[in-house]
Amino acid sequence: MMKPLPTILLSLFLCSFAFAQEPGCENLFPDNAVILFQGDSITDGNRGRSADPNHIHGHGYVYLIASDLGANHPGKNWTFVNRGVSGNTVEKLQQRWEKDTIAVKPDVLSIMVGCNDFSHGVTAQEYYDRYDSLLKETVEKLPNVKLIIIEPFYRADEETLKRYAPFQKAAADLAKKYNAVFVPTQQMYSEAFQSVPKPEYWVWDRVHPTTTGHWLLYKQWLKCVKEN
């Protein structure tokens, strides 16, 4: 006997859902882990500031990560928290770190910061020193936390990218120093910019990804975390 149409549609939906799952993610984090995302506007993603679960992850890469991993592995009971704040530099992160990071007690901490430091005239050495101090405090107060550092990227001319490169190197060096997963982004975006007539398809201004650009960041983050 032929199945009723709703049953057929449900079966097709479940098959497509299973096919869409990212393999190898079930053991990324311990059961009941808290995964915290910190940074500036790229992480913020215009997130809600209330407990409303419809808005707490914003509309960027954090939302994509949380929705993918959370939906595909509900039995792991992972909690995804977004505390990115638009306009933040490392110095501004330091000012709210105790309340917005240490108090959350994350098992995994993902950080992306740097573009505002660069645009506000902070030197690469100052950026490194402040970031280093922030990470040192973090591992002292949360000795078991697993760190993920995302390379800050820029859509700019070659001369600007040369001046920005020391900031990116600083982030990579700190990832190595603190045994963090490093997520490179600049080359990924630079290659993506070459794939379309207008690079605004991926990053609409100098630093803010479009929906498609956030998808690239989400996939790169997941790839690097899985590999490490």
N, C-alpha and C positions, 0 to 999 in steps of 0.2 A: 504493500500500500504506500502511495506517495505521501511524504511528510507534508503537513500543513506549511504554507508559505512562511509564517512567522518562525517556525522551527528551523526551516532551511536558512532563513536570513540570520538567525541567531548562530547557527553552526558556522556559517561563513564568517560572521563577525569574530567568533572565538578563534577560528583558524587564522584569520588575518592578524588578530591580536597576538597569538602565540608566535607567528612568523616574525612580527615586528620586534620581538624581544632581543636585546643585546646579549649575545652569549658570553658567558664567563663573568657575569657581574654579581652572581649570587653570593660570592664570598669576598666582595670588595671591602666590606666593613663588618665588624662584629654585630651580632644581634643587638637591637635596641640602641645602636649608636646614634649620637647627635652629630650631624655634619653642619658646620657653621661656615657661611660665606661672608667675607669681609672685604671692604674696598670702597671705591668711589661710585660715581653715577653708573658706570658700566655694570657693576654688581647690583646697585640699588634698583635699577629698572623700574623706577616709579612705584616701588612696593608700598603696600598699605602700612599704616602705623598702628593699626588696631589688631585685635585677635581674629578678625574676619579671615577665615581660611581661604576665601576666594581671591585675596589680594596679597597675601603675606610674602610671596616669592617674587613679586614684580612681574615684568613681562620680558625678561631676557634669558640669558643662559642658565641662571639659577633655576628659573621655572622649568626649563626643559630638562635639566638634570633631575630635579626633584620629581617631576611628573613621570619621567621614564623609569627611573630606578624605583620610585615608590610604588608605581602601578604594577610593575613587573615582579616585584618581590615584596608583597604586602606582609608575608610571614616574618620578614626580618625586622619589622617594626622600626625602621629607620626614621629619624626626625630630621628634616631639613630646615635650617634657619637662615634667613637672610638679614644681615645687619649692615649692608652697604649704605653709605650716605653720600649723596651727590656733592661734589666739590671737595671731597676729602683729600688731604695730603697725608703723608706718614705722620707729621706732627699732629694733625687733627685726629688721626686714628689713636695716637697716644693719649689724647685728652679724654677719650671715651672708652679706652680699652678695658678698664676694670669692669665697667658696667655692661658693656656690649660684647665682651669676649670672655674674660676670666670668669665672670659670674654665670655665664651660660654653660660653662664646663664642657666644651665640645670634646668629642673623641677624635674628630677630624676637623681641621681648620684650613680652609682655602682662602688665600689672600690675593687680591689684585689691586695694586696701587702704584702710582708713578707719574701718570700723565699730568696731573695737577701740580705735582712738585716741579716738573720740567717747565710748565707754562707759567708758574709763579716765581721763577728765577732761583729756585733751590739748586745748589750745585749737586753733581753726581756723588761727590764725597759726603756731603751733608745728608743726602738721600740714603746712602749706604749706612752711615753711622746711626741715623735715627731708626732705620729699618732693623739694623742689627740689634740695637737696644730693645726694640719692641719684641723681637723674636727671642732674645735672651730672657726677658721678663716672662714671656709666655712659657717657655720650656721649664723655667724655674718653678712657676706656679702650677703648670699643667704638665708634669714630667712625662706622661704617657700619651700626650696628644700627637697625632700624625699630621704633619704639615704638607700643604700643597701651595706652591708659589706659582702664580701665573705671570708670565712675562708681559709687561705693559707694551702696547703697540701704538703705532702712529700711522696715519695716512698723510704723507707729506713728501716733499721733494727730497732728493738725495742729500743735499746739504743739511737739511733739518734732521734727517735720519742719522747722519753722522754725529750730530751733536746729541742726539737722543740715545745713541748706542751705548754710552757709558752707564746710563740708567738701566738699560736692559742687561748689561753685563753684571751690574751690581746685584740685580735680582737673581741672576743665574748663580753668581758666586755665593750668595746667601743661601740659596737652595742647597747647594753642595755643602756648605758649612754646617747647616742644620739638618742634613740628611732628609731634605724635603723632596717630594715629587715636584719636578719642574715642568711647567707646561709652556713650551715655546709657541709664540703666536705671530711674531712679525713676519717670518718667512711665509707662513701659511696665508696671511692676509695679502702680502705682496704678490704672491702667485695668483691669488684669487682676483686681485685688481687687474691683472693682465688678461684674465679670462673673459672680460666683458668690456663693452665700449666705454662705460662710465663706472669708475670705482665706487661711486655713491651707491651702487647696487648693494654693496657689502657693508660699507661704512659711510654714513651719510654726511658726516663732517670729518674733522680730524681724528676723532677717537670713538664716536658712538656708533656701534653696529646697528644695522637695520635688522629686521626679523631674520633675514637670510644670514646676515653676519653673525648674529647670536647663535644660529644653528651651527655654524662653523666652529665657534668657540666651545659650544657644548660638546660637539663630537671630538674635538681635540682634547678637551679636559678628560673626557671619559676614556679616550684611547691611552693617554699618558698615565692615568691612574690605574687602569687595567694592566698596563705593561710593568708598572712598578709596585 
